[in-house]
Amino acid sequence: MVKKLVLLAVLALALPLAAFASSSIDFTNSGGTLSGSSSGLSLGGSTLIAVNGLNGGGLITGSNLGSVSFSTGALASGSLTTGGTFAAGGSFTITGNGTNGIPNGVIFSGTFTSPVTWNLTTEANGDHIYMLSGAIAGNGTVGATVQLTVPTGKGYFNGSVGISSGDTSLSVPEPGTLSLFGTGLIGLAGVIRRKLNLV
């Protein structure tokens, strides 16, 4: 019985290793309009200007590589002017336009998987900067985060404002590493089965 428990413990400890089998792809966007109400925030007209790590490649830049758009769930706490939290849900889409080796069409399509934070910071000169951040998932990604910078000058967010910049980082499983991991788990399962049959 102790051997069974030890083998099951080894298997349980091996499973989290899959989280390290990933590569990161970073997307940078600029411009666009962030609109919102208590029903949620949405971004439209934002231009994709840089991609790093797509298909294992390096940094690709351009004045217009595609677009980034999203919508969040409804406001769950706080307020649009002082900061708060939006519910999970909504949608998040990154689309390429075929420029500089970027694919033409949807590169990523997903949804916010956890509450989206909307924080207000006041600079020393009195300017206000909102920061929107949240976790997204879709297209087989293990995890992803988005961070959006929204300066509003001396005023507060009033329902619509141009954004400064955005950054989205996707963690994508590497097929080779995951295949090796899966083969190892199958082998480990065979050993456990054999051990259980001997007892």
TIRO-2110 file (N, C-alpha, C; in Angstrom, 1 decimal):
// TIRO-2110
0.8, -1.2, 0.0, N, 1, A
0.0, 0.0, 0.0, CA, 1, A
0.9, 1.3, 0.0, C, 1, A
2.0, 1.2, 0.7, N, 2, A
2.9, 2.4, 0.8, CA, 2, A
3.5, 2.7, -0.6, C, 2, A
3.8, 1.6, -1.3, N, 3, A
4.4, 1.7, -2.6, CA, 3, A
3.4, 2.4, -3.6, C, 3, A
2.1, 2.1, -3.4, N, 4, A
1.1, 2.7, -4.3, CA, 4, A
1.0, 4.2, -4.0, C, 4, A
1.0, 4.6, -2.7, N, 5, A
1.0, 6.0, -2.4, CA, 5, A
2.2, 6.7, -2.9, C, 5, A
3.4, 6.1, -2.8, N, 6, A
4.6, 6.8, -3.2, CA, 6, A
4.5, 7.0, -4.7, C, 6, A
4.1, 6.0, -5.5, N, 7, A
4.0, 6.1, -6.9, CA, 7, A
3.0, 7.2, -7.4, C, 7, A
1.9, 7.2, -6.7, N, 8, A
0.9, 8.2, -7.0, CA, 8, A
1.4, 9.6, -6.6, C, 8, A
2.1, 9.8, -5.5, N, 9, A
2.7, 11.0, -5.2, CA, 9, A
3.7, 11.5, -6.2, C, 9, A
4.5, 10.6, -6.8, N, 10, A
5.5, 11.0, -7.8, CA, 10, A
4.7, 11.5, -9.0, C, 10, A
3.6, 10.8, -9.4, N, 11, A
2.8, 11.2, -10.6, CA, 11, A
2.2, 12.6, -10.3, C, 11, A
1.7, 12.8, -9.1, N, 12, A
1.1, 14.1, -8.8, CA, 12, A
2.1, 15.2, -8.9, C, 12, A
3.3, 15.0, -8.4, N, 13, A
4.4, 16.0, -8.5, CA, 13, A
4.9, 16.3, -9.9, C, 13, A
4.7, 15.3, -10.8, N, 14, A
5.2, 15.5, -12.2, CA, 14, A
4.2, 16.3, -13.0, C, 14, A
3.0, 16.3, -12.7, N, 15, A
2.0, 17.1, -13.4, CA, 15, A
2.3, 18.6, -13.5, C, 15, A
2.6, 19.3, -12.5, N, 16, A
2.9, 20.7, -12.6, CA, 16, A
4.0, 21.1, -13.5, C, 16, A
4.9, 20.2, -13.9, N, 17, A
6.0, 20.5, -14.8, CA, 17, A
5.5, 20.9, -16.2, C, 17, A
4.3, 20.5, -16.5, N, 18, A
3.7, 21.0, -17.8, CA, 18, A
3.6, 22.5, -17.9, C, 18, A
3.5, 23.2, -16.8, N, 19, A
3.4, 24.6, -16.8, CA, 19, A
4.6, 25.3, -17.3, C, 19, A
5.8, 24.6, -17.2, N, 20, A
7.1, 25.2, -17.6, CA, 20, A
7.4, 24.9, -19.1, C, 20, A
6.5, 24.1, -19.7, N, 21, A
6.8, 23.8, -21.1, CA, 21, A
6.1, 24.8, -22.0, C, 21, A
6.6, 26.1, -22.0, N, 22, A
5.9, 27.1, -22.8, CA, 22, A
6.9, 28.1, -23.3, C, 22, A
6.5, 28.8, -24.4, N, 23, A
7.3, 29.9, -24.9, CA, 23, A
6.3, 31.1, -24.8, C, 23, A
6.9, 32.3, -24.8, N, 24, A
6.1, 33.5, -24.7, CA, 24, A
6.1, 34.3, -26.0, C, 24, A
4.9, 34.9, -26.3, N, 25, A
4.8, 35.7, -27.5, CA, 25, A
4.3, 37.1, -26.9, C, 25, A
4.9, 38.2, -27.3, N, 26, A
4.5, 39.5, -26.8, CA, 26, A
4.0, 40.3, -27.9, C, 26, A
2.9, 41.0, -27.7, N, 27, A
2.2, 41.8, -28.7, CA, 27, A
2.1, 43.2, -28.1, C, 27, A
2.5, 44.3, -28.9, N, 28, A
2.4, 45.7, -28.4, CA, 28, A
1.4, 46.4, -29.4, C, 28, A
0.5, 47.1, -28.8, N, 29, A
-0.4, 47.9, -29.6, CA, 29, A
-0.4, 49.4, -29.1, C, 29, A
-0.9, 50.2, -30.0, N, 30, A
-0.9, 51.7, -29.7, CA, 30, A
-2.1, 52.3, -30.3, C, 30, A
-2.6, 53.4, -29.6, N, 31, A
-3.7, 54.1, -30.1, CA, 31, A
-5.0, 53.4, -29.9, C, 31, A
-6.1, 53.9, -30.4, N, 32, A
-7.4, 53.3, -30.3, CA, 32, A
-8.2, 54.0, -29.2, C, 32, A
-9.4, 53.7, -29.1, N, 33, A
-10.3, 54.3, -28.2, CA, 33, A
-10.9, 53.3, -27.2, C, 33, A
-10.7, 53.6, -25.9, N, 34, A
-11.3, 52.8, -24.8, CA, 34, A
-12.6, 53.5, -24.4, C, 34, A
-13.7, 52.7, -24.6, N, 35, A
-15.0, 53.2, -24.2, CA, 35, A
-15.6, 52.3, -23.1, C, 35, A
-16.4, 52.9, -22.2, N, 36, A
-17.0, 52.1, -21.2, CA, 36, A
-18.1, 52.7, -20.4, C, 36, A
-18.8, 51.8, -19.7, N, 37, A
-19.8, 52.2, -18.8, CA, 37, A
-19.8, 51.1, -17.7, C, 37, A
-20.8, 51.1, -16.9, N, 38, A
-20.9, 50.0, -15.8, CA, 38, A
-21.1, 48.6, -16.5, C, 38, A
-21.5, 48.6, -17.7, N, 39, A
-21.7, 47.3, -18.5, CA, 39, A
-20.4, 46.7, -18.9, C, 39, A
-19.3, 47.5, -18.9, N, 40, A
-18.0, 47.0, -19.3, CA, 40, A
-17.2, 48.0, -20.1, C, 40, A
-15.9, 47.6, -20.3, N, 41, A
-15.0, 48.4, -21.2, CA, 41, A
-14.8, 47.7, -22.5, C, 41, A
-14.6, 48.5, -23.6, N, 42, A
-14.2, 47.9, -24.9, CA, 42, A
-13.2, 48.8, -25.5, C, 42, A
-12.3, 48.2, -26.2, N, 43, A
-11.2, 48.8, -27.0, CA, 43, A
-11.4, 48.6, -28.5, C, 43, A
-11.4, 49.6, -29.3, N, 44, A
-11.5, 49.5, -30.7, CA, 44, A
-10.5, 50.5, -31.4, C, 44, A
-10.1, 50.1, -32.6, N, 45, A
-9.2, 51.0, -33.4, CA, 45, A
-7.8, 51.0, -32.9, C, 45, A
-7.3, 50.0, -32.1, N, 46, A
-6.0, 50.0, -31.6, CA, 46, A
-5.1, 49.2, -32.6, C, 46, A
-3.9, 49.8, -33.0, N, 47, A
-3.1, 49.2, -34.0, CA, 47, A
-2.0, 48.4, -33.4, C, 47, A
-1.8, 47.2, -33.9, N, 48, A
-0.7, 46.3, -33.5, CA, 48, A
0.6, 46.8, -34.1, C, 48, A
1.6, 47.1, -33.3, N, 49, A
2.8, 47.7, -33.8, CA, 49, A
4.1, 46.9, -33.6, C, 49, A
4.0, 45.9, -32.8, N, 50, A
5.2, 45.0, -32.5, CA, 50, A
4.8, 43.6, -32.1, C, 50, A
5.5, 42.6, -32.5, N, 51, A
5.2, 41.2, -32.1, CA, 51, A
6.6, 40.6, -31.9, C, 51, A
6.8, 39.9, -30.7, N, 52, A
8.1, 39.3, -30.5, CA, 52, A
7.8, 37.8, -30.1, C, 52, A
8.5, 36.9, -30.8, N, 53, A
8.4, 35.5, -30.5, CA, 53, A
7.3, 34.7, -31.2, C, 53, A
6.7, 35.3, -32.2, N, 54, A
5.7, 34.6, -32.9, CA, 54, A
6.3, 33.5, -33.8, C, 54, A
5.8, 32.2, -33.6, N, 55, A
6.4, 31.1, -34.3, CA, 55, A
7.9, 30.9, -34.1, C, 55, A
8.3, 31.3, -32.9, N, 56, A
9.7, 31.1, -32.5, CA, 56, A
10.6, 32.2, -33.1, C, 56, A
10.1, 33.2, -33.7, N, 57, A
10.9, 34.2, -34.4, CA, 57, A
11.2, 35.3, -33.4, C, 57, A
11.9, 36.3, -34.0, N, 58, A
12.3, 37.5, -33.2, CA, 58, A
11.3, 38.6, -33.3, C, 58, A
11.8, 39.8, -33.0, N, 59, A
11.0, 41.0, -32.9, CA, 59, A
10.6, 41.5, -34.4, C, 59, A
9.3, 41.7, -34.6, N, 60, A
8.7, 42.2, -35.8, CA, 60, A
8.1, 43.5, -35.4, C, 60, A
8.4, 44.6, -36.1, N, 61, A
7.8, 45.9, -35.9, CA, 61, A
7.3, 46.5, -37.2, C, 61, A
6.4, 47.5, -37.0, N, 62, A
5.8, 48.2, -38.1, CA, 62, A
4.8, 49.2, -37.6, C, 62, A
4.4, 50.1, -38.5, N, 63, A
3.5, 51.1, -38.1, CA, 63, A
2.1, 50.6, -38.0, C, 63, A
1.8, 49.4, -38.8, N, 64, A
0.5, 48.8, -38.7, CA, 64, A
0.6, 47.3, -39.1, C, 64, A
0.6, 46.5, -38.1, N, 65, A
0.7, 45.0, -38.3, CA, 65, A
-0.6, 44.3, -38.2, C, 65, A
-1.6, 45.1, -37.7, N, 66, A
-2.9, 44.5, -37.5, CA, 66, A
-3.7, 45.3, -36.4, C, 66, A
-4.5, 44.6, -35.6, N, 67, A
-5.3, 45.3, -34.6, CA, 67, A
-5.5, 44.5, -33.4, C, 67, A
-5.8, 45.2, -32.3, N, 68, A
-6.1, 44.6, -31.0, CA, 68, A
-7.5, 45.2, -30.6, C, 68, A
-8.4, 44.3, -30.2, N, 69, A
-9.7, 44.8, -29.7, CA, 69, A
-10.1, 43.9, -28.5, C, 69, A
-10.9, 44.4, -27.6, N, 70, A
-11.5, 43.6, -26.6, CA, 70, A
-12.7, 44.2, -25.9, C, 70, A
-13.4, 43.4, -25.2, N, 71, A
-14.5, 43.9, -24.3, CA, 71, A
-14.4, 43.1, -23.0, C, 71, A
-14.7, 43.8, -21.9, N, 72, A
-14.7, 43.1, -20.6, CA, 72, A
-16.1, 42.8, -20.1, C, 72, A
-16.2, 42.1, -19.0, N, 73, A
-17.5, 41.9, -18.4, CA, 73, A
-17.9, 43.2, -17.7, C, 73, A
-19.0, 43.1, -17.0, N, 74, A
-19.6, 44.3, -16.3, CA, 74, A
-18.7, 44.7, -15.1, C, 74, A
-18.9, 46.0, -14.7, N, 75, A
-18.2, 46.5, -13.5, CA, 75, A
-18.7, 45.7, -12.3, C, 75, A
-17.8, 45.1, -11.6, N, 76, A
-18.2, 44.3, -10.4, CA, 76, A
-18.0, 45.1, -9.1, C, 76, A
-17.0, 46.0, -9.0, N, 77, A
-16.8, 46.8, -7.8, CA, 77, A
-16.1, 48.1, -8.2, C, 77, A
-16.2, 49.1, -7.4, N, 78, A
-15.5, 50.3, -7.6, CA, 78, A
-16.3, 51.2, -8.6, C, 78, A
-15.6, 52.1, -9.3, N, 79, A
-16.2, 52.9, -10.3, CA, 79, A
-15.3, 53.2, -11.5, C, 79, A
-15.8, 53.7, -12.5, N, 80, A
-15.1, 54.0, -13.7, CA, 80, A
-14.1, 55.2, -13.5, C, 80, A
-14.4, 56.1, -12.6, N, 81, A
-13.5, 57.3, -12.3, CA, 81, A
-12.4, 57.0, -11.3, C, 81, A
-12.7, 56.2, -10.3, N, 82, A
-11.7, 56.0, -9.2, CA, 82, A
-11.0, 54.7, -9.3, C, 82, A
-11.4, 53.8, -10.2, N, 83, A
-10.8, 52.5, -10.3, CA, 83, A
-11.7, 51.4, -9.7, C, 83, A
-11.6, 50.2, -10.2, N, 84, A
-12.4, 49.1, -9.7, CA, 84, A
-12.0, 47.8, -10.4, C, 84, A
-13.0, 46.9, -10.4, N, 85, A
-12.8, 45.6, -11.0, CA, 85, A
-14.0, 45.2, -11.9, C, 85, A
-13.6, 44.7, -13.1, N, 86, A
-14.6, 44.2, -14.0, CA, 86, A
-14.7, 42.7, -14.0, C, 86, A
-15.9, 42.1, -14.2, N, 87, A
-16.0, 40.7, -14.2, CA, 87, A
-15.3, 40.0, -15.3, C, 87, A
-15.0, 38.7, -15.1, N, 88, A
-14.4, 37.9, -16.2, CA, 88, A
-15.4, 37.8, -17.3, C, 88, A
-14.9, 37.3, -18.4, N, 89, A
-15.8, 37.2, -19.6, CA, 89, A
-15.4, 38.1, -20.7, C, 89, A
-16.3, 38.5, -21.5, N, 90, A
-16.0, 39.4, -22.6, CA, 90, A
-15.2, 38.7, -23.7, C, 90, A
-14.5, 39.4, -24.5, N, 91, A
-13.7, 38.8, -25.6, CA, 91, A
-12.4, 39.6, -25.7, C, 91, A
-11.4, 39.0, -26.4, N, 92, A
-10.1, 39.6, -26.7, CA, 92, A
-9.6, 39.0, -28.0, C, 92, A
-9.3, 39.9, -28.9, N, 93, A
-8.9, 39.5, -30.3, CA, 93, A
-7.7, 40.2, -30.8, C, 93, A
-6.7, 39.5, -31.3, N, 94, A
-5.5, 40.1, -32.0, CA, 94, A
-5.6, 39.6, -33.4, C, 94, A
-5.6, 40.6, -34.3, N, 95, A
-5.7, 40.2, -35.8, CA, 95, A
-4.5, 40.8, -36.5, C, 95, A
-3.9, 40.0, -37.4, N, 96, A
-2.8, 40.4, -38.2, CA, 96, A
-3.3, 40.8, -39.6, C, 96, A
-2.5, 41.6, -40.3, N, 97, A
-2.9, 42.0, -41.6, CA, 97, A
-1.9, 41.5, -42.7, C, 97, A
-1.0, 40.6, -42.4, N, 98, A
-0.1, 40.0, -43.4, CA, 98, A
1.1, 40.8, -43.6, C, 98, A
1.4, 41.9, -42.9, N, 99, A
2.5, 42.7, -43.1, CA, 99, A
3.8, 42.2, -42.4, C, 99, A
4.9, 42.3, -43.0, N, 100, A
6.2, 41.9, -42.4, CA, 100, A
6.3, 40.5, -41.8, C, 100, A
5.6, 39.5, -42.4, N, 101, A
5.6, 38.2, -42.0, CA, 101, A
4.5, 37.8, -40.9, C, 101, A
3.7, 38.8, -40.5, N, 102, A
2.6, 38.6, -39.6, CA, 102, A
1.5, 37.8, -40.3, C, 102, A
0.9, 36.8, -39.7, N, 103, A
-0.2, 36.1, -40.4, CA, 103, A
-1.4, 37.1, -40.7, C, 103, A
-2.1, 36.8, -41.8, N, 104, A
-3.2, 37.6, -42.2, CA, 104, A
-4.5, 36.9, -41.6, C, 104, A
-5.1, 37.6, -40.7, N, 105, A
-6.3, 37.0, -40.0, CA, 105, A
-6.1, 37.0, -38.5, C, 105, A
-7.0, 36.3, -37.8, N, 106, A
-7.0, 36.2, -36.4, CA, 106, A
-5.8, 35.4, -35.9, C, 106, A
-5.0, 36.1, -35.0, N, 107, A
-3.8, 35.4, -34.4, CA, 107, A
-4.2, 34.8, -33.1, C, 107, A
-5.0, 35.6, -32.4, N, 108, A
-5.4, 35.1, -31.0, CA, 108, A
-6.9, 35.5, -30.8, C, 108, A
-7.7, 34.6, -30.3, N, 109, A
-9.0, 34.9, -29.9, CA, 109, A
-9.3, 34.2, -28.5, C, 109, A
-9.7, 35.0, -27.6, N, 110, A
-9.9, 34.5, -26.2, CA, 110, A
-10.9, 35.3, -25.4, C, 110, A
-10.8, 35.1, -24.1, N, 111, A
-11.7, 35.8, -23.2, CA, 111, A
-11.0, 36.0, -21.9, C, 111, A
-11.4, 37.0, -21.1, N, 112, A
-10.8, 37.2, -19.8, CA, 112, A
-11.2, 36.1, -18.9, C, 112, A
-10.3, 35.5, -18.2, N, 113, A
-10.5, 34.3, -17.3, CA, 113, A
-10.7, 34.7, -15.9, C, 113, A
-10.3, 35.9, -15.5, N, 114, A
-10.4, 36.3, -14.1, CA, 114, A
-10.8, 37.8, -14.1, C, 114, A
-11.2, 38.3, -12.9, N, 115, A
-11.6, 39.7, -12.9, CA, 115, A
-10.5, 40.7, -13.5, C, 115, A
-10.9, 41.7, -14.1, N, 116, A
-10.0, 42.7, -14.8, CA, 116, A
-9.9, 43.9, -13.9, C, 116, A
-8.7, 44.3, -13.5, N, 117, A
-8.5, 45.4, -12.6, CA, 117, A
-8.3, 46.7, -13.4, C, 117, A
-8.9, 47.8, -12.8, N, 118, A
-8.9, 49.1, -13.4, CA, 118, A
-8.4, 50.0, -12.3, C, 118, A
-7.1, 50.3, -12.4, N, 119, A
-6.4, 51.1, -11.3, CA, 119, A
-6.1, 52.5, -11.8, C, 119, A
-6.3, 53.5, -10.8, N, 120, A
-6.0, 54.9, -11.1, CA, 120, A
-4.8, 55.3, -10.3, C, 120, A
-3.8, 55.9, -11.0, N, 121, A
-2.7, 56.5, -10.4, CA, 121, A
-2.6, 58.0, -10.7, C, 121, A
-2.3, 58.8, -9.7, N, 122, A
-2.1, 60.2, -9.9, CA, 122, A
-0.7, 60.6, -9.8, C, 122, A
-0.2, 61.1, -10.9, N, 123, A
1.3, 61.5, -11.0, CA, 123, A
1.5, 62.7, -10.1, C, 123, A
2.8, 63.0, -9.9, N, 124, A
3.2, 64.2, -9.1, CA, 124, A
2.7, 65.5, -9.7, C, 124, A
2.6, 65.6, -11.0, N, 125, A
2.1, 66.8, -11.6, CA, 125, A
0.5, 66.9, -11.7, C, 125, A
-0.1, 65.9, -11.1, N, 126, A
-1.6, 65.9, -11.1, CA, 126, A
-2.3, 65.2, -12.2, C, 126, A
-1.5, 64.7, -13.2, N, 127, A
-2.0, 63.9, -14.3, CA, 127, A
-2.5, 62.5, -13.8, C, 127, A
-3.6, 62.0, -14.4, N, 128, A
-4.2, 60.7, -14.0, CA, 128, A
-3.8, 59.7, -15.1, C, 128, A
-3.4, 58.5, -14.6, N, 129, A
-3.1, 57.4, -15.5, CA, 129, A
-3.9, 56.2, -15.0, C, 129, A
-4.7, 55.6, -15.9, N, 130, A
-5.4, 54.4, -15.6, CA, 130, A
-4.6, 53.2, -16.1, C, 130, A
-4.6, 52.1, -15.4, N, 131, A
-4.0, 50.9, -15.9, CA, 131, A
-5.0, 49.7, -15.8, C, 131, A
-5.3, 49.1, -17.0, N, 132, A
-6.2, 48.0, -17.0, CA, 132, A
-5.3, 46.8, -17.2, C, 132, A
-5.6, 45.7, -16.4, N, 133, A
-4.8, 44.5, -16.5, CA, 133, A
-5.7, 43.3, -16.2, C, 133, A
-5.4, 42.2, -16.8, N, 134, A
-6.2, 41.0, -16.6, CA, 134, A
-5.6, 39.8, -17.3, C, 134, A
-6.1, 38.6, -16.9, N, 135, A
-5.6, 37.4, -17.5, CA, 135, A
-6.6, 36.9, -18.6, C, 135, A
-6.1, 36.4, -19.7, N, 136, A
-6.9, 36.0, -20.8, CA, 136, A
-6.5, 34.5, -21.2, C, 136, A
-7.3, 33.8, -21.8, N, 137, A
-7.0, 32.5, -22.3, CA, 137, A
-7.8, 32.2, -23.6, C, 137, A
-7.2, 31.4, -24.4, N, 138, A
-7.9, 31.0, -25.7, CA, 138, A
-6.8, 30.5, -26.6, C, 138, A
-7.2, 29.9, -27.7, N, 139, A
-6.3, 29.3, -28.7, CA, 139, A
-5.3, 28.4, -28.2, C, 139, A
-5.6, 27.7, -27.1, N, 140, A
-4.7, 26.7, -26.5, CA, 140, A
-3.6, 27.3, -25.7, C, 140, A
-3.7, 28.6, -25.3, N, 141, A
-2.6, 29.2, -24.5, CA, 141, A
-2.8, 28.7, -23.1, C, 141, A
-1.6, 28.5, -22.4, N, 142, A
-1.6, 28.1, -21.0, CA, 142, A
-2.0, 29.3, -20.2, C, 142, A
-1.6, 30.5, -20.5, N, 143, A
-1.9, 31.7, -19.7, CA, 143, A
-1.5, 32.9, -20.5, C, 143, A
-2.2, 34.0, -20.2, N, 144, A
-1.9, 35.2, -20.9, CA, 144, A
-2.3, 36.4, -20.0, C, 144, A
-1.6, 37.5, -20.2, N, 145, A
-1.9, 38.7, -19.5, CA, 145, A
-1.9, 39.9, -20.5, C, 145, A
-2.8, 40.9, -20.1, N, 146, A
-2.8, 42.1, -20.9, CA, 146, A
-2.7, 43.3, -20.0, C, 146, A
-2.0, 44.3, -20.4, N, 147, A
-1.8, 45.5, -19.6, CA, 147, A
-2.0, 46.7, -20.6, C, 147, A
-2.9, 47.6, -20.2, N, 148, A
-3.2, 48.8, -21.0, CA, 148, A
-3.0, 50.0, -20.2, C, 148, A
-2.3, 51.0, -20.8, N, 149, A
-2.0, 52.3, -20.2, CA, 149, A
-3.0, 53.4, -20.8, C, 149, A
-3.7, 54.1, -19.9, N, 150, A
-4.7, 55.0, -20.4, CA, 150, A
-4.5, 56.4, -19.6, C, 150, A
-3.7, 57.3, -20.3, N, 151, A
-3.6, 58.6, -19.6, CA, 151, A
-4.8, 59.5, -19.9, C, 151, A
-5.2, 60.2, -18.9, N, 152, A
-6.4, 61.1, -19.1, CA, 152, A
-6.0, 62.6, -18.7, C, 152, A
-4.7, 62.9, -18.6, N, 153, A
-4.4, 64.3, -18.2, CA, 153, A
-4.9, 64.6, -16.8, C, 153, A
-5.3, 65.8, -16.6, N, 154, A
-5.8, 66.2, -15.3, CA, 154, A
-7.2, 65.7, -15.0, C, 154, A
-7.9, 65.3, -16.0, N, 155, A
-9.3, 64.8, -15.9, CA, 155, A
-9.3, 63.3, -15.5, C, 155, A
-10.6, 62.9, -15.3, N, 156, A
-10.8, 61.5, -15.0, CA, 156, A
-11.4, 60.8, -16.2, C, 156, A
-11.5, 59.5, -16.2, N, 157, A
-12.1, 58.7, -17.3, CA, 157, A
-13.6, 59.1, -17.3, C, 157, A
-14.1, 59.5, -18.5, N, 158, A
-15.5, 59.9, -18.6, CA, 158, A
-16.3, 59.1, -19.5, C, 158, A
-15.9, 57.9, -19.8, N, 159, A
-16.7, 57.1, -20.7, CA, 159, A
-16.0, 56.8, -22.1, C, 159, A
-15.0, 57.6, -22.5, N, 160, A
-14.3, 57.4, -23.7, CA, 160, A
-13.0, 58.2, -23.7, C, 160, A
-11.9, 57.5, -24.1, N, 161, A
-10.6, 58.1, -24.1, CA, 161, A
-9.7, 57.4, -25.0, C, 161, A
-8.7, 58.1, -25.6, N, 162, A
-7.7, 57.5, -26.4, CA, 162, A
-6.6, 56.8, -25.5, C, 162, A
-6.1, 55.6, -25.9, N, 163, A
-5.2, 54.9, -25.1, CA, 163, A
-3.7, 55.3, -25.5, C, 163, A
-2.8, 55.1, -24.6, N, 164, A
-1.4, 55.3, -24.9, CA, 164, A
-0.8, 54.1, -25.5, C, 164, A
-0.8, 53.0, -24.8, N, 165, A
-0.2, 51.7, -25.3, CA, 165, A
-0.8, 50.5, -24.6, C, 165, A
-0.5, 49.4, -25.2, N, 166, A
-1.0, 48.1, -24.5, CA, 166, A
0.1, 47.0, -24.8, C, 166, A
0.1, 46.1, -23.9, N, 167, A
1.0, 44.9, -24.0, CA, 167, A
0.3, 43.7, -23.6, C, 167, A
0.4, 42.7, -24.5, N, 168, A
-0.2, 41.4, -24.2, CA, 168, A
0.9, 40.3, -24.3, C, 168, A
1.0, 39.5, -23.3, N, 169, A
2.0, 38.4, -23.3, CA, 169, A
1.2, 37.1, -23.2, C, 169, A
1.5, 36.2, -24.2, N, 170, A
0.8, 34.9, -24.3, CA, 170, A
1.9, 33.8, -24.0, C, 170, A
1.5, 32.8, -23.2, N, 171, A
2.4, 31.7, -23.0, CA, 171, A
1.8, 30.5, -23.7, C, 171, A
2.5, 30.0, -24.7, N, 172, A
2.0, 29.0, -25.6, CA, 172, A
2.8, 27.7, -25.4, C, 172, A
2.1, 26.6, -25.3, N, 173, A
2.8, 25.3, -25.1, CA, 173, A
3.7, 25.0, -26.3, C, 173, A
4.9, 24.4, -26.0, N, 174, A
5.8, 24.0, -27.0, CA, 174, A
5.4, 22.5, -27.3, C, 174, A
5.0, 22.2, -28.5, N, 175, A
4.5, 20.8, -28.8, CA, 175, A
5.6, 19.7, -28.5, C, 175, A
6.9, 20.0, -28.8, N, 176, A
7.9, 19.0, -28.6, CA, 176, A
8.0, 18.6, -27.1, C, 176, A
8.1, 19.7, -26.3, N, 177, A
8.3, 19.5, -24.9, CA, 177, A
7.1, 18.8, -24.3, C, 177, A
5.9, 19.2, -24.7, N, 178, A
4.7, 18.5, -24.2, CA, 178, A
4.5, 17.1, -24.7, C, 178, A
5.0, 16.8, -25.9, N, 179, A
5.0, 15.4, -26.3, CA, 179, A
5.9, 14.5, -25.5, C, 179, A
7.1, 15.0, -25.2, N, 180, A
8.0, 14.3, -24.3, CA, 180, A
7.4, 14.1, -22.9, C, 180, A
6.8, 15.1, -22.4, N, 181, A
6.2, 15.0, -21.1, CA, 181, A
5.1, 14.0, -21.1, C, 181, A
4.3, 14.0, -22.2, N, 182, A
3.2, 13.0, -22.3, CA, 182, A
3.7, 11.6, -22.4, C, 182, A
4.7, 11.4, -23.2, N, 183, A
5.3, 10.1, -23.3, CA, 183, A
5.9, 9.6, -21.9, C, 183, A
6.5, 10.5, -21.2, N, 184, A
7.0, 10.1, -19.8, CA, 184, A
5.8, 9.8, -18.9, C, 184, A
4.7, 10.5, -19.0, N, 185, A
3.6, 10.1, -18.1, CA, 185, A
3.0, 8.8, -18.5, C, 185, A
2.9, 8.5, -19.8, N, 186, A
2.4, 7.1, -20.2, CA, 186, A
3.3, 6.0, -19.7, C, 186, A
4.7, 6.3, -19.8, N, 187, A
5.6, 5.3, -19.2, CA, 187, A
5.5, 5.1, -17.7, C, 187, A
5.3, 6.3, -17.0, N, 188, A
5.1, 6.2, -15.6, CA, 188, A
3.8, 5.5, -15.2, C, 188, A
2.8, 5.7, -16.0, N, 189, A
1.5, 5.0, -15.7, CA, 189, A
1.7, 3.5, -15.9, C, 189, A
2.5, 3.1, -16.9, N, 190, A
2.7, 1.7, -17.1, CA, 190, A
3.4, 1.1, -16.0, C, 190, A
4.4, 1.8, -15.4, N, 191, A
5.2, 1.3, -14.3, CA, 191, A
4.3, 1.1, -13.1, C, 191, A
3.4, 2.1, -12.8, N, 192, A
2.5, 2.1, -11.7, CA, 192, A
1.5, 0.9, -11.9, C, 192, A
1.0, 0.7, -13.1, N, 193, A
0.1, -0.4, -13.3, CA, 193, A
0.7, -1.8, -13.0, C, 193, A
2.0, -1.9, -13.5, N, 194, A
2.7, -3.1, -13.3, CA, 194, A
3.0, -3.4, -11.8, C, 194, A
3.3, -2.3, -11.1, N, 195, A
3.6, -2.4, -9.6, CA, 195, A
2.3, -2.8, -8.9, C, 195, A
1.2, -2.2, -9.3, N, 196, A
-0.1, -2.5, -8.7, CA, 196, A
-0.6, -3.9, -8.9, C, 196, A
-0.3, -4.5, -10.1, N, 197, A
-0.6, -5.9, -10.4, CA, 197, A
0.2, -6.9, -9.7, C, 197, A
1.4, -6.5, -9.3, N, 198, A
2.3, -7.4, -8.5, CA, 198, A
1.9, -7.5, -7.0, C, 198, A
1.2, -6.5, -6.5, N, 199, A
0.9, -6.4, -5.1, CA, 199, A
-0.4, -7.3, -4.8, C, 199, A
END
